[in-house]
């Protein structure tokens, strides 16, 4: 479980860094703000990236989630009891699982049909969310004190 916790934290750290990059005006994987929005936001009629505040808010949440698996395995001291860390890990996992599942629903496809987002969401974003959610759930279950 230690390896899973470190891999999960590393993946979340990369996603956090990406949101910070977008918050400071980065345009990858696009060529400009509009093409970047089409690749990473994907909602109908959205032709510009979210505000820096929105990107930094997501990055802050992801940054906190990055620490959670490491706290759960006891890699560093935490003021929270192990039961609370495990329960919160399950909640974080459910959020990611919900996002991952939503990405495969017809309603989501109608809300976010913009290409290349729709394709990337089907092959990368939603599966990654499912994997992250499942990883949090596995850690929560295996690390829950008996």
N, C-alpha and C positions, 0 to 999 in steps of 0.2 A: 504494500500500500504506500510505502514511502516513495517509490519510483512514480506511482500514479499521481501522488500529491505534487511532486516536483514538476512532472510533465504538465499537469493541469495548470499549475501556477505560472509556468513558463509561457504556455499558450495564452493565458489570460494577460500576462505582462506584454506580450507582443500586440495583442488586440488593444490593450490600454494605450500603448505607445502610438499605435495607428490613430486612435481617436485624438490624442494630444497633437499629433502631426496635422490632422485635419483642423483641429482647433486653432492652430497657428497659421492656417492658410494653405496647407499642403493640398495638392490636387491629384496625387497618385491614387488610384490607377487610371485616372483620366488624363486628358491633355490640357484641360481648363476646368474651371469650377462646374460648368454645366455637364461636361462629360463625366466628371467625377461623381456628381450627384446622380447621374443616370446609372452609374455602376454600383454605387453604395447606398443610395436612398431608395430609388426605384419607384416612388409613388407617382401616380399620374399627376402631371402638371408641375412637378418639382424640378426646376432647372438650376437651382443653386444649392450649395451645401448648407447644412444647418448652421446656426450662429455659433461663434466660438464658445459662448456660454453653454449651449446645448452639448457641443462636443466635449467640453471640459467636464460637464456634469456626468456624462456617460463614462468618461475616462476615470472620474473619481469613484464611481460605483464599481467599475471594473477593477480599479486599483485595490479597493477594499476586498473585492472577491478574490483577487490574486493572493492576498495574505491568508484567506480562510483555510485552504487545504493545508498550508504549512502550520497554522495554529492548531488545526485539528489533529495532526500527527505529533504534536508536541515539539516541533522544530524550534519554536521560540516560546517564551512565557506569554501567557494570555491572561487577562483579568477575568475571562469568561470560563464557567465550568465546562467540562468536556461535553456534558449533555446538551448544553446550550449551543456549543459549537457544532455538534452533530445535527441538532434540530435545524439550526440556521443553514447549515450546508444542504440539508434536504430541501429547504425552502428556496435557496439559490438554485439548486438543481431543478426544482419544479419550474422556476422562471425560465431557465434555459430550455428545458424540455417543452414548455408551452410555446416558446418562440420557434423552436425547431419544428414542432408539429404544425403550428400555424402556417409555416412556409409551404406546406404541401396541400393546403386547403384551397378550394376554388375561390372562397371569399378573399383570401390573401392575394391570390393571383389577380383578382379584379382590382384590388387596392394598389398593388405594386406590379403593374405589367411592363414597366419601362425596361427596355433592353439597354445594356447587357445585364442589369440587375436581376431580372427574372431568371435568366439562365444561370448566373452566378449563385443566386439564392438556392436554386434547385440542386446544383452540383457541389456547392461549397458552404454557403452561409447557414442554411437550415441543417444540413448534416453535421456541421461543426457544432451548432447549438445543441443538437441531440446528443452528440458525443460528450460535450462539456456537461450537460445536464446529467447524463448517465454517470459520468465520472464523479460528480458531486454526490449523487445518490449512493453509489457504491462506497465511496469514502465515508459517508454519513452512517451507512448501515454497518460497515466493518469496524469503524472506529467508535461506535456508540458503546459506552461502558456497560458491561454486563451486570 
